[in-house]
Amino acid sequence: MIFDKCGEKLGEALSVFIDVLNPELIVIGSIFARCEKLLRPSMERVIKKEALSLNAAACRIVPAALGESIGDIAALSLSE
């Protein structure tokens, strides 16, 4: 399924990010906020496999709280 492949690629990218920066929280907007239920299982599977276990355990990955409004807020913040 396409969402499995996308979740895997997201997990690969986040694994590198987690290993290099060791963040406590990653907030992802846009498509992840809309499709979290479809992307999260394969994303977490790859992170568990690829990222350092202590770093991965310390990091939470959440969808942006603004959800569908994120683009509107971003556009308004750039207007003069």
N, CA, C and O atoms as a Maestro MAE file, in Angstrom:
{
 s_m_m2io_version
 :::
 2.0.0
}

f_m_ct {
 s_m_title
 :::
 protein
 m_atom[320] {
  # First column is atom index #
  i_m_mmod_type
  r_m_x_coord
  r_m_y_coord
  r_m_z_coord
  i_m_residue_number
  s_m_chain_name
  s_m_pdb_residue_name
  s_m_pdb_atom_name
  i_m_atomic_number
  :::
  1 25 0.847 -1.190 0.000 1 A "MET " " N  " 7
  2 3 0.000 0.000 0.000 1 A "MET " " CA " 6
  3 2 0.886 1.245 0.000 1 A "MET " " C  " 6
  4 15 1.974 1.230 0.576 1 A "MET " " O  " 8
  5 25 0.439 2.293 -0.626 2 A "ILE " " N  " 7
  6 3 1.231 3.518 -0.771 2 A "ILE " " CA " 6
  7 2 1.537 4.170 0.574 2 A "ILE " " C  " 6
  8 15 2.614 4.736 0.758 2 A "ILE " " O  " 8
  9 25 0.602 4.095 1.511 3 A "PHE " " N  " 7
  10 3 0.844 4.725 2.810 3 A "PHE " " CA " 6
  11 2 1.907 3.981 3.600 3 A "PHE " " C  " 6
  12 15 2.617 4.593 4.398 3 A "PHE " " O  " 8
  13 25 2.035 2.673 3.399 4 A "ASP " " N  " 7
  14 3 3.097 1.919 4.061 4 A "ASP " " CA " 6
  15 2 4.463 2.393 3.584 4 A "ASP " " C  " 6
  16 15 5.373 2.598 4.388 4 A "ASP " " O  " 8
  17 25 4.602 2.563 2.279 5 A "LYS " " N  " 7
  18 3 5.874 3.019 1.711 5 A "LYS " " CA " 6
  19 2 6.196 4.438 2.166 5 A "LYS " " C  " 6
  20 15 7.342 4.738 2.499 5 A "LYS " " O  " 8
  21 25 5.200 5.304 2.183 6 A "CYS " " N  " 7
  22 3 5.402 6.681 2.641 6 A "CYS " " CA " 6
  23 2 5.779 6.708 4.116 6 A "CYS " " C  " 6
  24 15 6.669 7.459 4.517 6 A "CYS " " O  " 8
  25 25 5.107 5.894 4.924 7 A "GLY " " N  " 7
  26 3 5.427 5.809 6.345 7 A "GLY " " CA " 6
  27 2 6.833 5.293 6.572 7 A "GLY " " C  " 6
  28 15 7.526 5.749 7.482 7 A "GLY " " O  " 8
  29 25 7.264 4.338 5.746 8 A "GLU " " N  " 7
  30 3 8.624 3.816 5.853 8 A "GLU " " CA " 6
  31 2 9.648 4.894 5.536 8 A "GLU " " C  " 6
  32 15 10.637 5.037 6.253 8 A "GLU " " O  " 8
  33 25 9.423 5.650 4.474 9 A "LYS " " N  " 7
  34 3 10.352 6.720 4.101 9 A "LYS " " CA " 6
  35 2 10.385 7.814 5.183 9 A "LYS " " C  " 6
  36 15 11.447 8.350 5.499 9 A "LYS " " O  " 8
  37 25 9.231 8.133 5.737 10 A "LEU " " N  " 7
  38 3 9.166 9.099 6.830 10 A "LEU " " CA " 6
  39 2 9.944 8.566 8.034 10 A "LEU " " C  " 6
  40 15 10.686 9.313 8.673 10 A "LEU " " O  " 8
  41 25 9.779 7.287 8.344 11 A "GLY " " N  " 7
  42 3 10.500 6.664 9.450 11 A "GLY " " CA " 6
  43 2 12.007 6.680 9.240 11 A "GLY " " C  " 6
  44 15 12.765 6.903 10.184 11 A "GLY " " O  " 8
  45 25 12.445 6.443 8.002 12 A "GLU " " N  " 7
  46 3 13.876 6.491 7.696 12 A "GLU " " CA " 6
  47 2 14.438 7.891 7.939 12 A "GLU " " C  " 6
  48 15 15.488 8.044 8.563 12 A "GLU " " O  " 8
  49 25 13.740 8.905 7.446 13 A "ALA " " N  " 7
  50 3 14.201 10.283 7.625 13 A "ALA " " CA " 6
  51 2 14.198 10.679 9.101 13 A "ALA " " C  " 6
  52 15 15.145 11.300 9.584 13 A "ALA " " O  " 8
  53 25 13.145 10.322 9.804 14 A "LEU " " N  " 7
  54 3 13.067 10.677 11.213 14 A "LEU " " CA " 6
  55 2 14.095 9.918 12.047 14 A "LEU " " C  " 6
  56 15 14.564 10.438 13.060 14 A "LEU " " O  " 8
  57 25 14.451 8.709 11.649 15 A "SER " " N  " 7
  58 3 15.478 7.946 12.358 15 A "SER " " CA " 6
  59 2 16.814 8.686 12.337 15 A "SER " " C  " 6
  60 15 17.498 8.774 13.356 15 A "SER " " O  " 8
  61 25 17.176 9.213 11.178 16 A "VAL " " N  " 7
  62 3 18.419 9.988 11.075 16 A "VAL " " CA " 6
  63 2 18.318 11.240 11.938 16 A "VAL " " C  " 6
  64 15 19.243 11.569 12.680 16 A "VAL " " O  " 8
  65 25 17.203 11.926 11.836 17 A "PHE " " N  " 7
  66 3 16.968 13.145 12.615 17 A "PHE " " CA " 6
  67 2 17.067 12.855 14.115 17 A "PHE " " C  " 6
  68 15 17.695 13.610 14.857 17 A "PHE " " O  " 8
  69 25 16.450 11.769 14.553 18 A "ILE " " N  " 7
  70 3 16.458 11.385 15.969 18 A "ILE " " CA " 6
  71 2 17.869 11.040 16.423 18 A "ILE " " C  " 6
  72 15 18.281 11.438 17.513 18 A "ILE " " O  " 8
  73 25 18.613 10.307 15.606 19 A "ASP " " N  " 7
  74 3 19.971 9.923 15.984 19 A "ASP " " CA " 6
  75 2 20.917 11.114 16.039 19 A "ASP " " C  " 6
  76 15 21.781 11.171 16.914 19 A "ASP " " O  " 8
  77 25 20.771 12.055 15.129 20 A "VAL " " N  " 7
  78 3 21.689 13.194 15.069 20 A "VAL " " CA " 6
  79 2 21.360 14.248 16.120 20 A "VAL " " C  " 6
  80 15 22.262 14.753 16.789 20 A "VAL " " O  " 8
  81 25 20.079 14.589 16.277 21 A "LEU " " N  " 7
  82 3 19.698 15.701 17.159 21 A "LEU " " CA " 6
  83 2 19.141 15.273 18.513 21 A "LEU " " C  " 6
  84 15 19.094 16.086 19.437 21 A "LEU " " O  " 8
  85 25 18.724 14.032 18.652 22 A "ASN " " N  " 7
  86 3 18.159 13.506 19.889 22 A "ASN " " CA " 6
  87 2 17.064 14.416 20.473 22 A "ASN " " C  " 6
  88 15 17.162 14.829 21.629 22 A "ASN " " O  " 8
  89 25 16.023 14.731 19.685 23 A "PRO " " N  " 7
  90 3 14.958 15.613 20.182 23 A "PRO " " CA " 6
  91 2 14.015 14.885 21.138 23 A "PRO " " C  " 6
  92 15 13.888 13.661 21.094 23 A "PRO " " O  " 8
  93 25 13.364 15.649 21.991 24 A "GLU " " N  " 7
  94 3 12.346 15.085 22.876 24 A "GLU " " CA " 6
  95 2 10.986 15.033 22.180 24 A "GLU " " C  " 6
  96 15 10.144 14.194 22.502 24 A "GLU " " O  " 8
  97 25 10.783 15.939 21.223 25 A "LEU " " N  " 7
  98 3 9.489 16.063 20.561 25 A "LEU " " CA " 6
  99 2 9.693 16.458 19.104 25 A "LEU " " C  " 6
  100 15 10.498 17.337 18.796 25 A "LEU " " O  " 8
  101 25 8.961 15.806 18.218 26 A "ILE " " N  " 7
  102 3 8.922 16.186 16.811 26 A "ILE " " CA " 6
  103 2 7.463 16.434 16.466 26 A "ILE " " C  " 6
  104 15 6.612 15.569 16.673 26 A "ILE " " O  " 8
  105 25 7.179 17.620 15.937 27 A "VAL " " N  " 7
  106 3 5.820 17.986 15.533 27 A "VAL " " CA " 6
  107 2 5.781 18.021 14.013 27 A "VAL " " C  " 6
  108 15 6.553 18.743 13.382 27 A "VAL " " O  " 8
  109 25 4.882 17.243 13.431 28 A "ILE " " N  " 7
  110 3 4.775 17.163 11.974 28 A "ILE " " CA " 6
  111 2 3.378 17.620 11.559 28 A "ILE " " C  " 6
  112 15 2.377 17.150 12.099 28 A "ILE " " O  " 8
  113 25 3.321 18.521 10.615 29 A "GLY " " N  " 7
  114 3 2.039 19.020 10.135 29 A "GLY " " CA " 6
  115 2 1.689 18.433 8.782 29 A "GLY " " C  " 6
  116 15 2.166 17.361 8.410 29 A "GLY " " O  " 8
  117 25 0.864 19.138 8.065 30 A "SER " " N  " 7
  118 3 0.463 18.815 6.700 30 A "SER " " CA " 6
  119 2 -0.138 17.422 6.568 30 A "SER " " C  " 6
  120 15 -1.113 17.097 7.246 30 A "SER " " O  " 8
  121 25 0.435 16.603 5.703 31 A "ILE " " N  " 7
  122 3 -0.143 15.295 5.397 31 A "ILE " " CA " 6
  123 2 -0.144 14.384 6.620 31 A "ILE " " C  " 6
  124 15 -1.079 13.604 6.800 31 A "ILE " " O  " 8
  125 25 0.887 14.466 7.464 32 A "PHE " " N  " 7
  126 3 0.933 13.609 8.643 32 A "PHE " " CA " 6
  127 2 -0.239 13.904 9.570 32 A "PHE " " C  " 6
  128 15 -0.818 12.988 10.154 32 A "PHE " " O  " 8
  129 25 -0.586 15.170 9.704 33 A "ALA " " N  " 7
  130 3 -1.722 15.532 10.564 33 A "ALA " " CA " 6
  131 2 -3.019 14.922 10.032 33 A "ALA " " C  " 6
  132 15 -3.895 14.549 10.813 33 A "ALA " " O  " 8
  133 25 -3.146 14.818 8.712 34 A "ARG " " N  " 7
  134 3 -4.355 14.261 8.103 34 A "ARG " " CA " 6
  135 2 -4.351 12.742 8.037 34 A "ARG " " C  " 6
  136 15 -5.409 12.119 8.134 34 A "ARG " " O  " 8
  137 25 -3.193 12.142 7.877 35 A "CYS " " N  " 7
  138 3 -3.101 10.701 7.621 35 A "CYS " " CA " 6
  139 2 -2.312 9.954 8.696 35 A "CYS " " C  " 6
  140 15 -1.722 8.909 8.420 35 A "CYS " " O  " 8
  141 25 -2.301 10.473 9.891 36 A "GLU " " N  " 7
  142 3 -1.499 9.870 10.961 36 A "GLU " " CA " 6
  143 2 -1.794 8.384 11.138 36 A "GLU " " C  " 6
  144 15 -0.866 7.586 11.269 36 A "GLU " " O  " 8
  145 25 -3.060 8.000 11.144 37 A "LYS " " N  " 7
  146 3 -3.432 6.599 11.370 37 A "LYS " " CA " 6
  147 2 -2.886 5.676 10.285 37 A "LYS " " C  " 6
  148 15 -2.643 4.496 10.539 37 A "LYS " " O  " 8
  149 25 -2.693 6.199 9.090 38 A "LEU " " N  " 7
  150 3 -2.181 5.395 7.984 38 A "LEU " " CA " 6
  151 2 -0.648 5.359 7.945 38 A "LEU " " C  " 6
  152 15 -0.060 4.360 7.530 38 A "LEU " " O  " 8
  153 25 -0.008 6.441 8.374 39 A "LEU " " N  " 7
  154 3 1.446 6.548 8.296 39 A "LEU " " CA " 6
  155 2 2.168 6.038 9.543 39 A "LEU " " C  " 6
  156 15 3.267 5.493 9.442 39 A "LEU " " O  " 8
  157 25 1.558 6.214 10.718 40 A "ARG " " N  " 7
  158 3 2.250 5.937 11.981 40 A "ARG " " CA " 6
  159 2 2.734 4.492 12.138 40 A "ARG " " C  " 6
  160 15 3.875 4.306 12.562 40 A "ARG " " O  " 8
  161 25 1.949 3.462 11.827 41 A "PRO " " N  " 7
  162 3 2.433 2.088 12.068 41 A "PRO " " CA " 6
  163 2 3.747 1.769 11.354 41 A "PRO " " C  " 6
  164 15 4.677 1.255 11.974 41 A "PRO " " O  " 8
  165 25 3.829 2.065 10.068 42 A "SER " " N  " 7
  166 3 5.060 1.759 9.329 42 A "SER " " CA " 6
  167 2 6.189 2.707 9.723 42 A "SER " " C  " 6
  168 15 7.351 2.302 9.736 42 A "SER " " O  " 8
  169 25 5.872 3.955 10.041 43 A "MET " " N  " 7
  170 3 6.869 4.917 10.496 43 A "MET " " CA " 6
  171 2 7.515 4.436 11.795 43 A "MET " " C  " 6
  172 15 8.740 4.421 11.915 43 A "MET " " O  " 8
  173 25 6.691 4.045 12.762 44 A "GLU " " N  " 7
  174 3 7.212 3.593 14.052 44 A "GLU " " CA " 6
  175 2 8.003 2.287 13.920 44 A "GLU " " C  " 6
  176 15 8.991 2.087 14.626 44 A "GLU " " O  " 8
  177 25 7.578 1.414 13.032 45 A "ARG " " N  " 7
  178 3 8.295 0.158 12.810 45 A "ARG " " CA " 6
  179 2 9.720 0.431 12.327 45 A "ARG " " C  " 6
  180 15 10.672 -0.192 12.796 45 A "ARG " " O  " 8
  181 25 9.856 1.362 11.389 46 A "VAL " " N  " 7
  182 3 11.176 1.693 10.850 46 A "VAL " " CA " 6
  183 2 12.015 2.419 11.899 46 A "VAL " " C  " 6
  184 15 13.205 2.136 12.032 46 A "VAL " " O  " 8
  185 25 11.422 3.341 12.639 47 A "ILE " " N  " 7
  186 3 12.169 4.050 13.676 47 A "ILE " " CA " 6
  187 2 12.687 3.067 14.717 47 A "ILE " " C  " 6
  188 15 13.832 3.176 15.156 47 A "ILE " " O  " 8
  189 25 11.863 2.119 15.112 48 A "LYS " " N  " 7
  190 3 12.277 1.117 16.097 48 A "LYS " " CA " 6
  191 2 13.454 0.291 15.575 48 A "LYS " " C  " 6
  192 15 14.339 -0.094 16.339 48 A "LYS " " O  " 8
  193 25 13.455 0.026 14.273 49 A "LYS " " N  " 7
  194 3 14.503 -0.777 13.659 49 A "LYS " " CA " 6
  195 2 15.783 0.030 13.410 49 A "LYS " " C  " 6
  196 15 16.884 -0.480 13.620 49 A "LYS " " O  " 8
  197 25 15.648 1.287 12.965 50 A "GLU " " N  " 7
  198 3 16.791 2.062 12.479 50 A "GLU " " CA " 6
  199 2 17.420 3.005 13.507 50 A "GLU " " C  " 6
  200 15 18.642 3.151 13.533 50 A "GLU " " O  " 8
  201 25 16.619 3.639 14.345 51 A "ALA " " N  " 7
  202 3 17.140 4.660 15.261 51 A "ALA " " CA " 6
  203 2 17.755 4.012 16.501 51 A "ALA " " C  " 6
  204 15 17.426 2.880 16.855 51 A "ALA " " O  " 8
  205 25 18.645 4.743 17.145 52 A "LEU " " N  " 7
  206 3 19.205 4.281 18.411 52 A "LEU " " CA " 6
  207 2 18.069 4.150 19.420 52 A "LEU " " C  " 6
  208 15 17.255 5.062 19.568 52 A "LEU " " O  " 8
  209 25 18.016 3.037 20.101 53 A "SER " " N  " 7
  210 3 16.846 2.735 20.944 53 A "SER " " CA " 6
  211 2 16.623 3.760 22.060 53 A "SER " " C  " 6
  212 15 15.478 4.118 22.334 53 A "SER " " O  " 8
  213 25 17.677 4.236 22.700 54 A "LEU " " N  " 7
  214 3 17.498 5.225 23.778 54 A "LEU " " CA " 6
  215 2 16.989 6.560 23.228 54 A "LEU " " C  " 6
  216 15 16.128 7.200 23.832 54 A "LEU " " O  " 8
  217 25 17.522 6.966 22.093 55 A "ASN " " N  " 7
  218 3 17.059 8.218 21.473 55 A "ASN " " CA " 6
  219 2 15.604 8.104 21.032 55 A "ASN " " C  " 6
  220 15 14.809 9.019 21.246 55 A "ASN " " O  " 8
  221 25 15.261 6.972 20.414 56 A "ALA " " N  " 7
  222 3 13.884 6.776 19.939 56 A "ALA " " CA " 6
  223 2 12.905 6.731 21.100 56 A "ALA " " C  " 6
  224 15 11.795 7.252 20.993 56 A "ALA " " O  " 8
  225 25 13.300 6.115 22.204 57 A "ALA " " N  " 7
  226 3 12.417 6.019 23.365 57 A "ALA " " CA " 6
  227 2 12.171 7.381 24.009 57 A "ALA " " C  " 6
  228 15 11.121 7.604 24.612 57 A "ALA " " O  " 8
  229 25 13.132 8.289 23.882 58 A "ALA " " N  " 7
  230 3 13.002 9.608 24.499 58 A "ALA " " CA " 6
  231 2 12.247 10.606 23.631 58 A "ALA " " C  " 6
  232 15 11.952 11.714 24.078 58 A "ALA " " O  " 8
  233 25 11.931 10.224 22.392 59 A "CYS " " N  " 7
  234 3 11.323 11.154 21.434 59 A "CYS " " CA " 6
  235 2 9.851 10.819 21.184 59 A "CYS " " C  " 6
  236 15 9.501 9.674 20.899 59 A "CYS " " O  " 8
  237 25 8.997 11.844 21.296 60 A "ARG " " N  " 7
  238 3 7.583 11.700 20.925 60 A "ARG " " CA " 6
  239 2 7.378 12.359 19.567 60 A "ARG " " C  " 6
  240 15 7.954 13.410 19.289 60 A "ARG " " O  " 8
  241 25 6.563 11.745 18.727 61 A "ILE " " N  " 7
  242 3 6.237 12.306 17.420 61 A "ILE " " CA " 6
  243 2 4.736 12.544 17.395 61 A "ILE " " C  " 6
  244 15 3.944 11.614 17.552 61 A "ILE " " O  " 8
  245 25 4.355 13.795 17.197 62 A "VAL " " N  " 7
  246 3 2.940 14.171 17.266 62 A "VAL " " CA " 6
  247 2 2.543 14.991 16.041 62 A "VAL " " C  " 6
  248 15 3.389 15.642 15.430 62 A "VAL " " O  " 8
  249 25 1.255 14.961 15.679 63 A "PRO " " N  " 7
  250 3 0.776 15.831 14.595 63 A "PRO " " CA " 6
  251 2 0.632 17.258 15.107 63 A "PRO " " C  " 6
  252 15 0.404 17.479 16.296 63 A "PRO " " O  " 8
  253 25 0.766 18.216 14.210 64 A "ALA " " N  " 7
  254 3 0.613 19.622 14.577 64 A "ALA " " CA " 6
  255 2 -0.793 19.872 15.110 64 A "ALA " " C  " 6
  256 15 -1.773 19.395 14.538 64 A "ALA " " O  " 8
  257 25 -0.888 20.617 16.199 65 A "ALA " " N  " 7
  258 3 -2.179 20.879 16.832 65 A "ALA " " CA " 6
  259 2 -3.077 21.757 15.965 65 A "ALA " " C  " 6
  260 15 -4.299 21.722 16.108 65 A "ALA " " O  " 8
  261 25 -2.488 22.539 15.074 66 A "LEU " " N  " 7
  262 3 -3.293 23.414 14.227 66 A "LEU " " CA " 6
  263 2 -4.024 22.653 13.130 66 A "LEU " " C  " 6
  264 15 -4.974 23.171 12.544 66 A "LEU " " O  " 8
  265 25 -3.592 21.434 12.849 67 A "GLY " " N  " 7
  266 3 -4.272 20.599 11.854 67 A "GLY " " CA " 6
  267 2 -4.394 21.276 10.503 67 A "GLY " " C  " 6
  268 15 -3.396 21.733 9.946 67 A "GLY " " O  " 8
  269 25 -5.588 21.345 9.976 68 A "GLU " " N  " 7
  270 3 -5.838 21.930 8.660 68 A "GLU " " CA " 6
  271 2 -5.640 23.445 8.632 68 A "GLU " " C  " 6
  272 15 -5.538 24.022 7.549 68 A "GLU " " O  " 8
  273 25 -5.585 24.096 9.776 69 A "SER " " N  " 7
  274 3 -5.424 25.551 9.831 69 A "SER " " CA " 6
  275 2 -3.975 25.996 9.727 69 A "SER " " C  " 6
  276 15 -3.705 27.196 9.670 69 A "SER " " O  " 8
  277 25 -3.050 25.071 9.702 70 A "ILE " " N  " 7
  278 3 -1.635 25.426 9.739 70 A "ILE " " CA " 6
  279 2 -1.226 26.314 8.555 70 A "ILE " " C  " 6
  280 15 -0.457 27.259 8.736 70 A "ILE " " O  " 8
  281 25 -1.723 26.027 7.362 71 A "GLY " " N  " 7
  282 3 -1.400 26.847 6.198 71 A "GLY " " CA " 6
  283 2 -1.962 28.250 6.301 71 A "GLY " " C  " 6
  284 15 -1.315 29.215 5.894 71 A "GLY " " O  " 8
  285 25 -3.166 28.367 6.846 72 A "ASP " " N  " 7
  286 3 -3.779 29.683 7.031 72 A "ASP " " CA " 6
  287 2 -2.977 30.532 8.010 72 A "ASP " " C  " 6
  288 15 -2.718 31.708 7.757 72 A "ASP " " O  " 8
  289 25 -2.589 29.933 9.118 73 A "ILE " " N  " 7
  290 3 -1.810 30.648 10.134 73 A "ILE " " CA " 6
  291 2 -0.457 31.040 9.574 73 A "ILE " " C  " 6
  292 15 0.008 32.153 9.822 73 A "ILE " " O  " 8
  293 25 0.188 30.155 8.824 74 A "ALA " " N  " 7
  294 3 1.489 30.463 8.223 74 A "ALA " " CA " 6
  295 2 1.365 31.629 7.236 74 A "ALA " " C  " 6
  296 15 2.223 32.510 7.209 74 A "ALA " " O  " 8
  297 25 0.314 31.635 6.437 75 A "ALA " " N  " 7
  298 3 0.110 32.711 5.461 75 A "ALA " " CA " 6
  299 2 -0.128 34.040 6.169 75 A "ALA " " C  " 6
  300 15 0.397 35.072 5.750 75 A "ALA " " O  " 8
  301 25 -0.908 34.020 7.227 76 A "LEU " " N  " 7
  302 3 -1.201 35.249 7.977 76 A "LEU " " CA " 6
  303 2 0.048 35.782 8.665 76 A "LEU " " C  " 6
  304 15 0.215 36.995 8.799 76 A "LEU " " O  " 8
  305 25 0.915 34.895 9.097 77 A "SER " " N  " 7
  306 3 2.127 35.357 9.794 77 A "SER " " CA " 6
  307 2 3.105 36.024 8.841 77 A "SER " " C  " 6
  308 15 3.977 36.769 9.289 77 A "SER " " O  " 8
  309 25 2.986 35.781 7.543 78 A "LEU " " N  " 7
  310 3 3.871 36.388 6.558 78 A "LEU " " CA " 6
  311 2 3.312 37.689 5.978 78 A "LEU " " C  " 6
  312 15 4.047 38.447 5.345 78 A "LEU " " O  " 8
  313 25 2.038 37.951 6.186 79 A "SER " " N  " 7
  314 3 1.463 39.167 5.598 79 A "SER " " CA " 6
  315 2 1.914 40.388 6.398 79 A "SER " " C  " 6
  316 15 2.228 40.301 7.585 79 A "SER " " O  " 8
  317 25 1.934 41.514 5.715 80 A "GLU " " N  " 7
  318 3 2.385 42.754 6.365 80 A "GLU " " CA " 6
  319 2 1.273 43.472 7.053 80 A "GLU " " C  " 6
  320 15 1.494 44.529 7.644 80 A "GLU " " O  " 8
  :::
 }
 m_bond[319] {
  # First column is bond index #
  i_m_from
  i_m_to
  i_m_order
  :::
  1 1 2 1
  2 2 3 1
  3 3 4 2
  4 3 5 1
  5 5 6 1
  6 6 7 1
  7 7 8 2
  8 7 9 1
  9 9 10 1
  10 10 11 1
  11 11 12 2
  12 11 13 1
  13 13 14 1
  14 14 15 1
  15 15 16 2
  16 15 17 1
  17 17 18 1
  18 18 19 1
  19 19 20 2
  20 19 21 1
  21 21 22 1
  22 22 23 1
  23 23 24 2
  24 23 25 1
  25 25 26 1
  26 26 27 1
  27 27 28 2
  28 27 29 1
  29 29 30 1
  30 30 31 1
  31 31 32 2
  32 31 33 1
  33 33 34 1
  34 34 35 1
  35 35 36 2
  36 35 37 1
  37 37 38 1
  38 38 39 1
  39 39 40 2
  40 39 41 1
  41 41 42 1
  42 42 43 1
  43 43 44 2
  44 43 45 1
  45 45 46 1
  46 46 47 1
  47 47 48 2
  48 47 49 1
  49 49 50 1
  50 50 51 1
  51 51 52 2
  52 51 53 1
  53 53 54 1
  54 54 55 1
  55 55 56 2
  56 55 57 1
  57 57 58 1
  58 58 59 1
  59 59 60 2
  60 59 61 1
  61 61 62 1
  62 62 63 1
  63 63 64 2
  64 63 65 1
  65 65 66 1
  66 66 67 1
  67 67 68 2
  68 67 69 1
  69 69 70 1
  70 70 71 1
  71 71 72 2
  72 71 73 1
  73 73 74 1
  74 74 75 1
  75 75 76 2
  76 75 77 1
  77 77 78 1
  78 78 79 1
  79 79 80 2
  80 79 81 1
  81 81 82 1
  82 82 83 1
  83 83 84 2
  84 83 85 1
  85 85 86 1
  86 86 87 1
  87 87 88 2
  88 87 89 1
  89 89 90 1
  90 90 91 1
  91 91 92 2
  92 91 93 1
  93 93 94 1
  94 94 95 1
  95 95 96 2
  96 95 97 1
  97 97 98 1
  98 98 99 1
  99 99 100 2
  100 99 101 1
  101 101 102 1
  102 102 103 1
  103 103 104 2
  104 103 105 1
  105 105 106 1
  106 106 107 1
  107 107 108 2
  108 107 109 1
  109 109 110 1
  110 110 111 1
  111 111 112 2
  112 111 113 1
  113 113 114 1
  114 114 115 1
  115 115 116 2
  116 115 117 1
  117 117 118 1
  118 118 119 1
  119 119 120 2
  120 119 121 1
  121 121 122 1
  122 122 123 1
  123 123 124 2
  124 123 125 1
  125 125 126 1
  126 126 127 1
  127 127 128 2
  128 127 129 1
  129 129 130 1
  130 130 131 1
  131 131 132 2
  132 131 133 1
  133 133 134 1
  134 134 135 1
  135 135 136 2
  136 135 137 1
  137 137 138 1
  138 138 139 1
  139 139 140 2
  140 139 141 1
  141 141 142 1
  142 142 143 1
  143 143 144 2
  144 143 145 1
  145 145 146 1
  146 146 147 1
  147 147 148 2
  148 147 149 1
  149 149 150 1
  150 150 151 1
  151 151 152 2
  152 151 153 1
  153 153 154 1
  154 154 155 1
  155 155 156 2
  156 155 157 1
  157 157 158 1
  158 158 159 1
  159 159 160 2
  160 159 161 1
  161 161 162 1
  162 162 163 1
  163 163 164 2
  164 163 165 1
  165 165 166 1
  166 166 167 1
  167 167 168 2
  168 167 169 1
  169 169 170 1
  170 170 171 1
  171 171 172 2
  172 171 173 1
  173 173 174 1
  174 174 175 1
  175 175 176 2
  176 175 177 1
  177 177 178 1
  178 178 179 1
  179 179 180 2
  180 179 181 1
  181 181 182 1
  182 182 183 1
  183 183 184 2
  184 183 185 1
  185 185 186 1
  186 186 187 1
  187 187 188 2
  188 187 189 1
  189 189 190 1
  190 190 191 1
  191 191 192 2
  192 191 193 1
  193 193 194 1
  194 194 195 1
  195 195 196 2
  196 195 197 1
  197 197 198 1
  198 198 199 1
  199 199 200 2
  200 199 201 1
  201 201 202 1
  202 202 203 1
  203 203 204 2
  204 203 205 1
  205 205 206 1
  206 206 207 1
  207 207 208 2
  208 207 209 1
  209 209 210 1
  210 210 211 1
  211 211 212 2
  212 211 213 1
  213 213 214 1
  214 214 215 1
  215 215 216 2
  216 215 217 1
  217 217 218 1
  218 218 219 1
  219 219 220 2
  220 219 221 1
  221 221 222 1
  222 222 223 1
  223 223 224 2
  224 223 225 1
  225 225 226 1
  226 226 227 1
  227 227 228 2
  228 227 229 1
  229 229 230 1
  230 230 231 1
  231 231 232 2
  232 231 233 1
  233 233 234 1
  234 234 235 1
  235 235 236 2
  236 235 237 1
  237 237 238 1
  238 238 239 1
  239 239 240 2
  240 239 241 1
  241 241 242 1
  242 242 243 1
  243 243 244 2
  244 243 245 1
  245 245 246 1
  246 246 247 1
  247 247 248 2
  248 247 249 1
  249 249 250 1
  250 250 251 1
  251 251 252 2
  252 251 253 1
  253 253 254 1
  254 254 255 1
  255 255 256 2
  256 255 257 1
  257 257 258 1
  258 258 259 1
  259 259 260 2
  260 259 261 1
  261 261 262 1
  262 262 263 1
  263 263 264 2
  264 263 265 1
  265 265 266 1
  266 266 267 1
  267 267 268 2
  268 267 269 1
  269 269 270 1
  270 270 271 1
  271 271 272 2
  272 271 273 1
  273 273 274 1
  274 274 275 1
  275 275 276 2
  276 275 277 1
  277 277 278 1
  278 278 279 1
  279 279 280 2
  280 279 281 1
  281 281 282 1
  282 282 283 1
  283 283 284 2
  284 283 285 1
  285 285 286 1
  286 286 287 1
  287 287 288 2
  288 287 289 1
  289 289 290 1
  290 290 291 1
  291 291 292 2
  292 291 293 1
  293 293 294 1
  294 294 295 1
  295 295 296 2
  296 295 297 1
  297 297 298 1
  298 298 299 1
  299 299 300 2
  300 299 301 1
  301 301 302 1
  302 302 303 1
  303 303 304 2
  304 303 305 1
  305 305 306 1
  306 306 307 1
  307 307 308 2
  308 307 309 1
  309 309 310 1
  310 310 311 1
  311 311 312 2
  312 311 313 1
  313 313 314 1
  314 314 315 1
  315 315 316 2
  316 315 317 1
  317 317 318 1
  318 318 319 1
  319 319 320 2
  :::
 }
}
